[in-house]
Amino acid sequence: MISTPLKKYSEVSCLGYQIFSGNLGELSIKDGILVNTINQYSYCIAEQDAEFKTALANSDVLLPDGVGITFASKFLNNKKIEKIAGADIHEFLLKKLNKEHGSCFYLGASNETLVKIQDKIKLEYPNIRVGSFSPAFKPTFTAEDTKIMVAAANDFKPDVLFVGMTAPKQEKWSYANKVQLNAGLICSIGAVFDFYAGTVKRPSKIWIDSGLEWLGRFIKEPKRMWRRYIYYGFIYVCYLLKKKVGIK
């Protein structure tokens, strides 16, 4: 069982959330912290889903995963923060664990994806002890499902537990079961499982560095991504404008 960390990280208040504004080097993998990410899409979904909003708001660290969030901080509060994607914290933690001969556990995705992740880590980060478990693929988990998932992670006793079950399911599950999980750090990173395994290709560094990773993903999968980026993009802009002029 993990306890709520006492350490306070660098944050800015934005859109009703405390959003991380520091350097990933501030994070410890021994504090028992819950790390989630927020972007314009998840913000919009959370406005319609109280349980999801509660999970995000109660993150120990909430990373600004998207230019929509970094823009909001500047637009609403005149405070500049840097985008930190799920892939960024994943890479940071793997390098840290490899240096410290630590361990990590992947909870989520298919067995095929998990095998590819483990094989890649053994090659790129040979000092890391790595394990994984593929839970049942369903919209919600039963109490028995959760018991099995928690046991799989706790038996391994990882320094870092990566949870990848798509949003908002992964954030809700991680928050609901945080106190049962025996991990130094719990990190919900969704699509990163597939990016790292290579089962889904992440947009190139040019797209990422230019702040247009969302556009790269939209061009690649327009039918799947149009609602996330176009429809909810418009809704998100409406939220920002209302907040700017003080409309509730």
C-alpha positions in Angstrom: 0.0 0.0 0.0 1.3 3.5 -0.8 0.8 6.7 1.1 0.0 10.2 -0.2 3.3 12.0 -0.8 4.1 15.0 1.2 6.3 16.6 -1.4 4.8 19.4 -3.4 5.8 19.8 -7.1 6.0 22.9 -9.2 2.5 23.6 -10.5 0.3 26.3 -12.1 -3.4 26.7 -11.6 -5.2 26.4 -14.9 -8.7 25.4 -16.1 -9.5 24.3 -12.6 -6.6 22.0 -12.3 -3.1 22.1 -10.7 -0.9 21.4 -13.7 2.7 20.4 -13.4 5.1 23.2 -14.5 8.5 21.9 -13.4 11.2 19.6 -14.6 10.7 15.8 -14.6 13.9 15.6 -12.5 11.8 16.8 -9.6 9.9 13.5 -9.5 10.8 10.6 -7.3 9.9 7.0 -7.9 9.8 6.4 -4.1 7.0 8.8 -3.2 4.0 6.7 -4.2 2.7 9.3 -6.5 0.0 9.1 -9.1 0.9 10.7 -12.5 -1.7 11.5 -15.1 -1.8 13.7 -18.2 -4.3 16.3 -19.5 -4.9 17.6 -23.0 -7.7 19.5 -24.7 -9.6 16.3 -25.4 -9.4 14.9 -21.9 -10.3 18.3 -20.5 -13.5 18.3 -22.6 -14.4 14.7 -21.7 -13.9 15.4 -18.0 -16.3 18.3 -18.2 -18.9 15.7 -19.1 -17.7 12.9 -16.8 -17.5 13.8 -13.1 -15.7 10.6 -12.1 -13.0 11.3 -14.7 -12.7 14.9 -13.6 -12.2 13.8 -10.0 -9.5 11.4 -11.0 -7.6 14.1 -12.9 -8.0 16.7 -10.2 -6.7 14.2 -7.6 -3.5 13.4 -9.5 -0.4 14.0 -7.5 1.2 15.2 -10.8 -0.9 16.3 -13.8 1.3 16.7 -16.9 0.4 19.2 -19.6 0.2 16.8 -22.5 -0.7 19.0 -25.4 -0.3 22.5 -26.9 -3.9 23.1 -26.0 -3.0 23.1 -22.3 0.2 25.1 -22.6 -1.7 27.6 -24.7 -4.4 27.8 -22.1 -1.9 28.6 -19.4 -0.5 31.5 -21.4 -3.9 32.7 -22.7 -5.7 32.6 -19.4 -3.0 33.2 -16.8 0.0 34.6 -18.8 2.1 31.7 -17.4 4.3 29.8 -19.7 4.6 26.0 -19.2 6.2 23.3 -21.4 4.4 20.4 -22.9 5.3 17.1 -21.3 3.7 14.1 -23.2 3.2 10.7 -21.9 6.0 9.5 -24.2 8.3 12.1 -22.5 7.8 10.8 -19.0 7.9 7.2 -20.2 11.4 7.8 -21.7 12.5 9.8 -18.7 11.5 7.1 -16.3 13.1 4.3 -18.3 16.4 6.1 -18.4 16.2 6.7 -14.7 15.3 3.1 -13.9 18.1 1.8 -16.1 20.6 4.0 -14.3 19.3 2.9 -10.9 18.8 -0.8 -11.8 15.1 -0.3 -11.0 11.9 -2.1 -12.1 8.7 -1.3 -14.0 5.5 -3.1 -14.8 3.1 -2.6 -17.7 -0.6 -3.0 -17.0 -2.8 -2.9 -20.1 -2.7 -3.6 -23.9 -2.6 -7.0 -25.6 -0.1 -9.7 -24.8 1.4 -9.2 -28.3 2.1 -5.5 -27.5 3.5 -6.3 -24.1 5.9 -8.9 -25.4 7.2 -6.3 -27.9 7.6 -3.8 -25.1 9.5 -6.2 -22.9 11.8 -7.3 -25.7 12.6 -3.7 -26.6 13.3 -2.7 -23.0 15.6 -5.7 -22.5 17.6 -4.5 -25.6 17.6 -0.7 -24.9 17.5 -0.7 -21.0 19.2 -4.0 -19.9 19.4 -2.9 -16.3 15.6 -2.8 -15.8 13.6 -5.6 -14.4 10.4 -5.6 -16.4 7.0 -7.4 -16.1 3.6 -7.0 -17.5 -0.1 -8.1 -17.4 -2.8 -7.9 -20.1 -6.2 -7.4 -18.4 -9.5 -8.4 -19.9 -10.6 -6.0 -22.7 -13.9 -4.5 -21.6 -15.4 -1.1 -20.9 -15.4 -1.5 -17.1 -13.7 -4.0 -14.8 -15.5 -6.1 -12.2 -14.2 -6.3 -8.6 -12.7 -9.7 -9.5 -10.9 -8.2 -12.6 -9.5 -5.5 -10.4 -8.3 -8.0 -7.8 -6.4 -10.0 -10.4 -4.9 -6.8 -11.9 -3.8 -5.4 -8.5 -2.3 -8.8 -7.5 -0.3 -9.1 -10.8 1.2 -5.7 -10.2 1.8 -6.1 -6.5 3.4 -9.5 -6.8 6.0 -7.9 -9.1 6.5 -4.9 -6.7 7.6 -2.4 -9.4 9.3 0.9 -8.8 7.1 2.3 -11.6 3.7 1.0 -12.7 2.7 2.1 -16.2 -1.0 1.9 -16.9 -2.2 1.8 -20.5 -5.9 1.1 -20.9 -7.1 4.2 -22.8 -8.6 7.4 -21.2 -10.6 7.8 -19.2 -10.7 4.2 -18.1 -7.0 4.1 -17.0 -7.2 7.3 -15.0 -10.4 6.3 -13.2 -8.9 2.8 -12.4 -5.6 4.2 -11.2 -7.2 6.7 -8.9 -9.7 4.2 -7.5 -7.0 1.6 -6.8 -4.0 3.8 -5.9 -4.0 2.9 -2.2 -4.0 -0.9 -3.1 -1.1 -0.7 -5.4 2.4 -1.4 -4.2 4.4 0.8 -6.6 6.6 3.8 -6.1 5.0 5.7 -9.0 1.8 5.0 -11.0 1.7 6.5 -14.4 -1.2 6.5 -16.8 0.2 6.8 -20.4 -2.3 5.3 -22.7 -1.2 5.3 -26.3 2.5 5.2 -25.3 2.3 1.4 -25.0 1.6 1.1 -28.7 4.0 3.9 -29.6 6.9 2.2 -27.8 6.0 -1.3 -29.0 5.8 0.0 -32.6 2.3 -1.2 -33.1 1.2 2.4 -33.7 3.7 4.8 -35.2 4.1 8.2 -33.4 4.4 11.3 -35.7 8.0 12.2 -36.5 10.1 14.5 -34.4 9.5 17.4 -36.8 5.7 17.3 -36.0 6.4 16.9 -32.3 9.0 19.8 -32.0 6.8 22.1 -34.0 3.9 21.6 -31.6 1.8 19.9 -34.3 1.9 16.2 -33.2 -1.9 16.3 -33.1 -2.0 17.3 -36.8 0.4 14.5 -37.6 -1.9 12.0 -35.9 -5.0 13.5 -37.5 -3.4 13.2 -41.0 -2.5 9.6 -40.4 -5.9 8.6 -39.0 -8.5 11.2 -40.0 -11.5 9.0 -39.5 -10.5 8.0 -35.9 -9.0 11.4 -34.9 -11.4 14.0 -36.4 -13.7 13.9 -33.4 -10.9 14.2 -30.9 -9.1 17.1 -32.6 -11.7 18.9 -34.7 -15.0 18.5 -32.9 -13.6 18.7 -29.4 -11.0 21.2 -30.5 -13.9 23.6 -31.3 -15.6 22.8 -27.9 -12.3 23.4 -26.1 -11.8 26.8 -27.7 -15.4 27.7 -26.5 -14.4 26.7 -23.0 -11.3 28.9 -23.1 -13.2 31.9 -24.4 -15.9 31.6 -21.8 -13.2 31.4 -19.1 -11.4 34.4 -20.5 -14.5 36.6 -20.3 -15.7 35.1 -17.0 -18.7 33.2 -18.2 -19.6 30.2 -16.1 
